Amino acid sequence: FCLSRGLGDVYKRQAPSLRRDGKQIDTEVSITALRRGDRYIINGFIRDITDRVQAERDRDRNSEFLDRIVENITAAILVKDARDSRYVLINKSAERLWGMPREQVIGKTAREIFPPTTADVIEENDQQLLKSKSNFFVGDHTLLSPDNATRLVTSNRLAIYDQKGEVQYILGVVEDVTERRAVENQLRQAQKMETIGQMTGGIAHDFNN
């Protein structure tokens, strides 16, 4: 096999191996074919890469765990490339909030997705984040989604930096508070009516006396 790949080429392969004590380890086998006159010499090296392989497995496991968290969190998560403001990631909650599958969002800008008034607000908030380079929170505000549904949301923007200290990504966390605020308003209204009822009852009692 080594000869078929060419003289001097290094053939590498990872494979599990057993040590003398019976413990299984991960190894990397490197084989090189060389020619000395009319003879061929095959050099082989075996390196223990157990720690590296374990670190890669841990990294992949942690990445998968974080992906599951992002995908299943109730808040809408979105990430944009700071250079061109195109979406590179959204989660399921963002799909539900916007009424669009991610395939119709990834690679596009807010201007290509949202109504003009909503796109104006999004772009303005993004620019404010890039200028301040600090977290940017927007309290209750209405969002007209691409499917023309109006929702009451809060949003938090964070800048993600590269190794050079430049903003590489814009991370947005948007929470739909429409139902929560409606319940809160109903509760306040009920409390207000209860207070009015108590005041009216007290006035009637004083009048009767």
PEUR-V612999 format. One record per residue. N is the residue number from 1. RES is the residue in one letter. PHI is phi in degrees with one decimal (none if undefined). D_CENTER is the distance of its C-alpha to the mean C-alpha in Angstrom with 2 decimals. Layout:
N & RES & PHI & D_CENTER
N & RES & PHI & D_CENTER
This chain:
1 & F & none & 44.09
2 & C & -60.5 & 43.89
3 & L & -65.7 & 46.84
4 & S & -68.7 & 45.32
5 & R & -83.8 & 42.28
6 & G & 114.2 & 44.62
7 & L & -65.7 & 46.41
8 & G & 87.4 & 44.39
9 & D & -71.6 & 41.06
10 & V & -100.9 & 38.99
11 & Y & -99.2 & 37.85
12 & K & -121.0 & 35.06
13 & R & -150.8 & 33.91
14 & Q & -95.6 & 31.99
15 & A & -157.2 & 33.76
16 & P & -73.0 & 34.37
17 & S & -137.4 & 37.74
18 & L & -110.5 & 40.03
19 & R & -78.6 & 41.50
20 & R & -63.6 & 45.09
21 & D & -83.3 & 44.21
22 & G & 90.0 & 42.48
23 & K & -81.2 & 38.90
24 & Q & -83.6 & 36.40
25 & I & -131.0 & 34.43
26 & D & -96.2 & 32.20
27 & T & -129.3 & 34.15
28 & E & -119.3 & 34.00
29 & V & -100.0 & 37.23
30 & S & -116.5 & 38.27
31 & I & -128.9 & 41.42
32 & T & -129.6 & 43.27
33 & A & -103.4 & 46.48
34 & L & -125.5 & 49.07
35 & R & -118.2 & 52.57
36 & R & -122.1 & 55.57
37 & G & 67.9 & 58.59
38 & D & -98.1 & 59.16
39 & R & -114.8 & 56.94
40 & Y & -107.7 & 53.25
41 & I & -117.1 & 51.40
42 & I & -111.3 & 48.18
43 & N & -100.4 & 46.22
44 & G & -128.2 & 43.67
45 & F & -131.7 & 41.35
46 & I & -120.8 & 39.29
47 & R & -121.8 & 36.59
48 & D & -78.2 & 34.90
49 & I & -119.2 & 31.12
50 & T & -56.7 & 30.32
51 & D & -63.8 & 28.39
52 & R & -65.5 & 26.28
53 & V & -64.1 & 25.54
54 & Q & -64.8 & 24.69
55 & A & -63.4 & 22.28
56 & E & -66.5 & 20.55
57 & R & -64.3 & 20.49
58 & D & -63.4 & 19.05
59 & R & -62.5 & 16.28
60 & D & -64.3 & 15.50
61 & R & -66.5 & 15.83
62 & N & -65.5 & 13.52
63 & S & -64.3 & 10.80
64 & E & -64.8 & 11.58
65 & F & -63.7 & 11.68
66 & L & -66.0 & 8.23
67 & D & -61.4 & 7.09
68 & R & -66.9 & 9.65
69 & I & -62.9 & 8.70
70 & V & -60.6 & 5.34
71 & E & -70.7 & 7.63
72 & N & -107.8 & 10.57
73 & I & -66.1 & 10.06
74 & T & -74.1 & 12.54
75 & A & -78.2 & 10.98
76 & A & -76.2 & 9.45
77 & I & -111.7 & 5.92
78 & L & -141.2 & 6.33
79 & V & -131.1 & 6.39
80 & K & -122.7 & 10.02
81 & D & -71.4 & 12.34
82 & A & -67.7 & 14.64
83 & R & -73.4 & 17.62
84 & D & -126.3 & 17.92
85 & S & 62.1 & 15.42
86 & R & -93.5 & 14.28
87 & Y & -69.9 & 11.04
88 & V & -116.9 & 9.23
89 & L & -160.1 & 6.30
90 & I & -142.6 & 6.69
91 & N & -103.4 & 7.05
92 & K & -63.3 & 10.68
93 & S & -64.0 & 11.40
94 & A & -67.2 & 10.87
95 & E & -60.5 & 13.14
96 & R & -67.3 & 15.61
97 & L & -64.3 & 15.67
98 & W & -89.7 & 16.33
99 & G & 68.8 & 18.43
100 & M & -140.7 & 17.12
101 & P & -72.2 & 15.63
102 & R & -62.9 & 12.70
103 & E & -62.0 & 15.44
104 & Q & -92.4 & 17.09
105 & V & -112.9 & 14.24
106 & I & -58.6 & 12.71
107 & G & 90.0 & 15.05
108 & K & -112.1 & 16.55
109 & T & -95.4 & 16.97
110 & A & -60.5 & 17.31
111 & R & -64.5 & 21.02
112 & E & -86.0 & 20.97
113 & I & -114.8 & 19.29
114 & F & -94.1 & 20.47
115 & P & -59.2 & 24.07
116 & P & -53.2 & 25.48
117 & T & -65.1 & 25.66
118 & T & -69.0 & 22.00
119 & A & -60.7 & 21.01
120 & D & -59.8 & 23.39
121 & V & -65.5 & 21.75
122 & I & -62.0 & 18.19
123 & E & -65.4 & 19.64
124 & E & -63.8 & 21.79
125 & N & -66.1 & 19.06
126 & D & -62.9 & 17.05
127 & Q & -64.9 & 20.37
128 & Q & -65.4 & 21.15
129 & L & -65.1 & 18.00
130 & L & -65.3 & 18.85
131 & K & -74.5 & 22.43
132 & S & -82.2 & 21.95
133 & K & 55.1 & 19.10
134 & S & -139.1 & 18.34
135 & N & -54.9 & 16.18
136 & F & -132.3 & 17.30
137 & F & -107.4 & 17.72
138 & V & -120.7 & 19.37
139 & G & -71.0 & 21.27
140 & D & -51.0 & 22.45
141 & H & -154.4 & 22.67
142 & T & -83.4 & 23.11
143 & L & -125.9 & 20.75
144 & L & -93.2 & 22.44
145 & S & -77.1 & 20.00
146 & P & -57.6 & 20.70
147 & D & -91.3 & 22.75
148 & N & 69.1 & 24.83
149 & A & -88.5 & 23.89
150 & T & -100.5 & 24.14
151 & R & -127.0 & 21.87
152 & L & -97.7 & 21.98
153 & V & -135.1 & 18.67
154 & T & -119.5 & 17.54
155 & S & -140.4 & 14.78
156 & N & -129.8 & 13.49
157 & R & -111.7 & 12.50
158 & L & -131.6 & 11.80
159 & A & -94.3 & 12.83
160 & I & -107.1 & 11.39
161 & Y & -99.2 & 14.60
162 & D & -90.3 & 15.94
163 & Q & -68.2 & 18.94
164 & K & -89.8 & 21.34
165 & G & 85.0 & 20.03
166 & E & -94.2 & 18.98
167 & V & -68.7 & 15.96
168 & Q & -100.1 & 13.80
169 & Y & -133.9 & 10.67
170 & I & -110.4 & 10.47
171 & L & -100.9 & 7.66
172 & G & -118.0 & 8.94
173 & V & -121.8 & 9.33
174 & V & -115.4 & 12.15
175 & E & -113.5 & 14.46
176 & D & -82.2 & 17.28
177 & V & -112.1 & 20.41
178 & T & -57.7 & 23.02
179 & E & -65.7 & 24.54
180 & R & -62.0 & 24.40
181 & R & -67.1 & 26.26
182 & A & -64.1 & 28.70
183 & V & -64.9 & 29.56
184 & E & -62.3 & 29.98
185 & N & -65.4 & 32.25
186 & Q & -63.7 & 34.25
187 & L & -65.5 & 34.70
188 & R & -62.7 & 35.87
189 & Q & -64.2 & 38.22
190 & A & -64.0 & 39.63
191 & Q & -65.7 & 40.21
192 & K & -64.8 & 41.87
193 & M & -65.4 & 44.13
194 & E & -64.9 & 44.99
195 & T & -64.7 & 45.99
196 & I & -62.3 & 48.06
197 & G & -62.6 & 49.71
198 & Q & -65.7 & 50.64
199 & M & -66.2 & 52.05
200 & T & -64.8 & 53.99
201 & G & -64.0 & 55.36
202 & G & -67.3 & 56.50
203 & I & -65.7 & 58.23
204 & A & -61.6 & 60.00
205 & H & -65.5 & 61.12
206 & D & -64.3 & 62.54
207 & F & -66.5 & 64.26
208 & N & -67.8 & 65.89
209 & N & -84.2 & 67.18
